Structures are given as C-alpha cells and as structure tokens.
Amino acid sequence: MTDVLILGGGPAGLAAAIALRQKDIECLVVEALEPAIDKGCAEGLMPDALASLRKLGLDITEEHGHRFRGIRFNNFAHRVHADFPNGIGIGVRRTKLHGLIAGRAREVGVPVLWNSRAKLLDSRSALINGRKISFRYLVGADGQASGIRKWAGLGEVKRESVRFGFRRHYNIAPWSEYVEVHWGPPGQVYLTPVAADSVCVVFITRNPKLAQGDFLAAFPSVAAKLQGIPTMTQLRAGISANRKLRRVANRSVALIGDASGSPDAITGEGLAVSFRQAVSLANAIEHGDLELYARAHQKIGRLPHAMSWLLLSMDRWPQMQGRAIKTLSSHPDYFQQLLSVHVGAESLHRFAMRQGLRIGWGFLGASLY
Ligand SMILES: Cc1cc2nc3c(=O)[nH]c(=O)nc-3n(C[C@H](O)[C@H](O)[C@H](O)COP(=O)(O)OP(=O)(O)OC[C@H]3O[C@@H](n4cnc5c(N)ncnc54)[C@H](O)[C@@H]3O)c2cc1C
C-alpha cells in the first residue's frame, strides 16, 4: 500500500516524489531503466530551473557542470546575445543531473524500484515485480510516449507538433559564456557548455532523416569549430514535441513532465516546467483535489507555450527568422527583454504592451527603424 504510485523515474517523476516526501506523503517510484539515465537533451538549466530545484532541496552549482550567463542567437549574417537578469545558468550532463535528483530522492526517503515495470490492474492497484501494490493516486511520469496517458484516457491532444533532436558531446573547452543557438535552414544547433572540457551539441530539425554529419555542413561556423575535435558520446536521438493536452488529470490519475505535454525543446524550459509541476502536484494531492493540479499545470505552461509558439514560428518561416534575428541584433535591448520574459523575470503581458507591436513589426520586416 502506498499513497501515490509514480510510474517513471526521470526528472519529472523523481521531482514529484521529492515534493510529496517534503509533505510527508508516501509514494513509490517505478522506473523501467537503471540509473543514471541519459537522454537526448541540450542539458541547459536556466536560472528559473535552478530556482525550482532549490525548492526541492537540490542546489546545483558550477561544481556540477559549467556556468553560462545567457543566450546567444546566431545566423549566417547576424548575432545577438543577452544575459540572464536573475542569475546564471548551468549546463549539466544529463546522467549527472539524474544522479543528483535520484540522490536527493533517496535523501528524503523515496523508495524507487529501478529496472522494474508495473502492470496496472485498475485505477487503485498494480502488479509490480510479482507483488500487488494498492495506491490512492497514480502519477504518469513516463515521458513523451506515455502509456499511462493513453491508459487513463487523457490522450486527447489540443495542439501538437513534433521535431527531432540529435545530441553528442565534443571534447573541447567551452569557448563561449553563452548557450549558443545557431539558426539555419534545416533547424537549429544548440551548444551548451557542460564541463571544462566538453560542450553538448544538439541539432533539432523537422526532418528526421538529417543526422549529425549532414547537418553540420549547414552550419559552417559550427562545423569549423568542431572540425577534428574528438567526440565523447554516441549520437543520441530524442523527440521534441510541442504538445498541449486537453486534460492532464482525472479523479485519481495525474500526468507530469513530458507525459503531460511539453513546450518544444527550443525553449530550454522542459525541466523547469516539470519541477514546477511537481510542487503543484504535491500540493494538490495534499488537498485531495487533482483539479487544483490541472489548473496550476495550465498556468505553469502558459508562458513556455507562448515562447514556444514564437520561436517555432521563426523556425517554420526562414524569412521571418532572418528578419527577427536582424531586428534583435540591431536592438539587443529587445532581446534582453525577451530573455527576461522567458525566464520569468518580467511579465509577458507588460512586455507585450510596451514592446510587442514594435518587435512584431520588425519581425515581419517593416522598416520602422
Ligand atoms: C533534443 C532535446 C533537447 C532538450 N533540451 C533541454 C534543455 O536544454 N533544458 C531543459 O530544461 N529541457 C530540455 N529538453 C526537455 C527535457 O529533456 C524534458 O522535458 C525532460 O526530460 C522531461 O522529463 P520527464 O521525466 O518528463 O521525461 P523523461 O526524461 O523522458 O523520463 C521518463 C522516464 O519514464 C521511464 N518510463 C517510461 N515508460 C515507463 C514505464 N512503463 N514504466 C516505468 N518507467 C517508464 C523512462 O525510462 C524514463 O526514465 C530537451 C528535450 C529534447 C528532446
């Protein structure tokens, strides 16, 4: 018997378990793989993600990875960067991050069954490693292709688009204090410093046939930087979904993390969103009302989905992308404000009222300036 059964021991499932234990609620995590679990991820934690982790009692510092001070956008003709207004970001190898979150879960007394699977018998019981376990709530933290989502009848999608990510690490000292995002016709390349001797390189595209070798040719400045540099990891693929569900909870089942929908990876906010959801979910379970979670989930996703929409529009329409980066590079203060909104340091509404029209006009290519 446990209060909450959590299926999936990735960052979202473990964060939910930690948040529950912080409220003295019993839970059990069942994870199909062995730790530490890797994933095709750009491995950037922005200041808001670090702040959310601190609420869960986990302080990620430079000793765990490599700092970055903001974001830089590049295309063939222009570049622009901005610093975070609310602290630094840290690039952390995904396996390391998973190990740290799992360690924190252990510290607060979360039982985790690794390398295990659950067979759901009904909405209150499951068979796990041959033993019947009863629970009051079931949490689906089983990632993008969530089986729980389908099982619980929560699979109805409001909006969805899918892109494909490829990740690999290069044995090179980070040359930039920023996470660099290089925009090109086939998609984007993201360069995140993750250690004194390694940079995480992720390519995201709408075309799944483009693999690592092919895409570098489309980003000559990145290709030149990485020419002859040894790789440290195998190529790992991942799905980046921009997905909104109609419902993320019913009376006794809740979805969290990528299982509950996600903003596109372009936002770099997937982990931060999961950590915020974890705290809200624990609060809702404490009050015995998953409707509270459903409402909080919607609120948490509003800004990342708005930013996702904006950035994916740039991805979809190369002309708009060129104009947008040109506009931002000639007005770096606009990029600074956009980044402040993105990391939650400024309100989207206030920003839209003050600058939205001018920037929108610039993105569309009118000659306001
Ligand atoms: C290319 C790419 C780049 C990204 N870059 C960033 C970034 O820089 N910063 C950021 O914040 N986010 C980034 N993200 C998003 C981030 O990786 C995800 O939002 C995050 O991994 C979500 O965590 P999760 O626990 O919900 O899912 P997952 O990490 O997918 O974990 C789900 C877990 O559930 C387990 N599981 C599945 N089925 C079962 C089952 N039946 N029983 C038991 N266990 C099961 C899996 O083994 C897995 O461990 C990126 C995503 C992609 C694709």
The ligand as an SDF file (V2000), in Angstrom:
LIG
                    3D

 53 58  0  0  0  0  0  0  0  0999 V2000
   16.5600   17.3960  -28.0550 C   0  0  0  0  0  0  0  0  0  0  0  0
   16.0600   17.8610  -26.7220 C   0  0  0  0  0  0  0  0  0  0  0  0
   16.7370   18.8530  -26.0260 C   0  0  0  0  0  0  0  0  0  0  0  0
   16.2590   19.3040  -24.7910 C   0  0  0  0  0  0  0  0  0  0  0  0
   16.9640   20.2540  -24.1250 N   0  0  0  0  0  0  0  0  0  0  0  0
   16.5180   20.7130  -22.9190 C   0  0  0  0  0  0  0  0  0  0  0  0
   17.2540   21.6810  -22.1800 C   0  0  0  0  0  0  0  0  0  0  0  0
   18.3330   22.1160  -22.5800 O   0  0  0  0  0  0  0  0  0  0  0  0
   16.7430   22.0940  -20.9890 N   0  0  0  0  0  0  0  0  0  0  0  0
   15.5600   21.6220  -20.4920 C   0  0  0  0  0  0  0  0  0  0  0  0
   15.1150   22.0490  -19.4270 O   0  0  0  0  0  0  0  0  0  0  0  0
   14.8590   20.6740  -21.1600 N   0  0  0  0  0  0  0  0  0  0  0  0
   15.3170   20.2100  -22.3540 C   0  0  0  0  0  0  0  0  0  0  0  0
   14.6210   19.2340  -23.0200 N   0  0  0  0  0  0  0  0  0  0  0  0
   13.3810   18.7090  -22.4090 C   0  0  0  0  0  0  0  0  0  0  0  0
   13.6820   17.7210  -21.2770 C   0  0  0  0  0  0  0  0  0  0  0  0
   14.6300   16.7730  -21.6800 O   0  0  0  0  0  0  0  0  0  0  0  0
   12.3840   17.0220  -20.8810 C   0  0  0  0  0  0  0  0  0  0  0  0
   11.3720   17.9750  -20.6690 O   0  0  0  0  0  0  0  0  0  0  0  0
   12.5700   16.1890  -19.6050 C   0  0  0  0  0  0  0  0  0  0  0  0
   13.4080   15.0970  -19.8710 O   0  0  0  0  0  0  0  0  0  0  0  0
   11.2250   15.6670  -19.1170 C   0  0  0  0  0  0  0  0  0  0  0  0
   11.4230   14.7480  -18.0820 O   0  0  0  0  0  0  0  0  0  0  0  0
   10.4070   13.5490  -17.8420 P   0  0  0  0  0  0  0  0  0  0  0  0
   10.8310   12.9280  -16.5550 O   0  0  0  0  0  0  0  0  0  0  0  0
    9.0260   14.0260  -18.0100 O   0  0  0  0  0  0  0  0  0  0  0  0
   10.6360   12.5570  -19.0550 O   0  0  0  0  0  0  0  0  0  0  0  0
   11.8540   11.5810  -19.3500 P   0  0  0  0  0  0  0  0  0  0  0  0
   13.1340   12.2570  -19.0520 O   0  0  0  0  0  0  0  0  0  0  0  0
   11.6380   11.0740  -20.7110 O   0  0  0  0  0  0  0  0  0  0  0  0
   11.6730   10.3990  -18.2990 O   0  0  0  0  0  0  0  0  0  0  0  0
   10.6210    9.4540  -18.4040 C   0  0  0  0  0  0  0  0  0  0  0  0
   11.0550    8.2130  -17.6700 C   0  0  0  0  0  0  0  0  0  0  0  0
    9.9860    7.2900  -17.6370 O   0  0  0  0  0  0  0  0  0  0  0  0
   10.5040    5.9800  -17.8110 C   0  0  0  0  0  0  0  0  0  0  0  0
    9.4120    5.1120  -18.3010 N   0  0  0  0  0  0  0  0  0  0  0  0
    8.7580    5.1580  -19.4820 C   0  0  0  0  0  0  0  0  0  0  0  0
    7.7860    4.2260  -19.5250 N   0  0  0  0  0  0  0  0  0  0  0  0
    7.8170    3.5710  -18.3230 C   0  0  0  0  0  0  0  0  0  0  0  0
    7.0540    2.5240  -17.7520 C   0  0  0  0  0  0  0  0  0  0  0  0
    6.0420    1.9510  -18.4040 N   0  0  0  0  0  0  0  0  0  0  0  0
    7.3490    2.1060  -16.5020 N   0  0  0  0  0  0  0  0  0  0  0  0
    8.3590    2.6890  -15.8160 C   0  0  0  0  0  0  0  0  0  0  0  0
    9.1140    3.7040  -16.3000 N   0  0  0  0  0  0  0  0  0  0  0  0
    8.8520    4.1390  -17.5330 C   0  0  0  0  0  0  0  0  0  0  0  0
   11.6270    6.1560  -18.8200 C   0  0  0  0  0  0  0  0  0  0  0  0
   12.5470    5.1000  -18.7570 O   0  0  0  0  0  0  0  0  0  0  0  0
   12.2190    7.4930  -18.3560 C   0  0  0  0  0  0  0  0  0  0  0  0
   13.2630    7.3280  -17.4400 O   0  0  0  0  0  0  0  0  0  0  0  0
   15.0740   18.7620  -24.2520 C   0  0  0  0  0  0  0  0  0  0  0  0
   14.3870   17.7570  -24.9360 C   0  0  0  0  0  0  0  0  0  0  0  0
   14.8750   17.3180  -26.1630 C   0  0  0  0  0  0  0  0  0  0  0  0
   14.1430   16.2380  -26.8940 C   0  0  0  0  0  0  0  0  0  0  0  0
  1  2  1  0
  2  3  1  0
  2 52  2  0
  3  4  2  0
  4  5  1  0
  4 50  1  0
  5  6  2  0
  6  7  1  0
  6 13  1  0
  7  8  2  0
  7  9  1  0
  9 10  1  0
 10 11  2  0
 10 12  1  0
 12 13  2  0
 13 14  1  0
 14 15  1  0
 14 50  1  0
 15 16  1  0
 16 17  1  0
 16 18  1  0
 18 19  1  0
 18 20  1  0
 20 21  1  0
 20 22  1  0
 22 23  1  0
 23 24  1  0
 24 25  2  0
 24 26  1  0
 24 27  1  0
 27 28  1  0
 28 29  2  0
 28 30  1  0
 28 31  1  0
 31 32  1  0
 32 33  1  0
 33 34  1  0
 33 48  1  0
 34 35  1  0
 35 36  1  0
 35 46  1  0
 36 37  1  0
 36 45  1  0
 37 38  2  0
 38 39  1  0
 39 40  1  0
 39 45  2  0
 40 41  1  0
 40 42  2  0
 42 43  1  0
 43 44  2  0
 44 45  1  0
 46 47  1  0
 46 48  1  0
 48 49  1  0
 50 51  2  0
 51 52  1  0
 52 53  1  0
M  END
$$$$
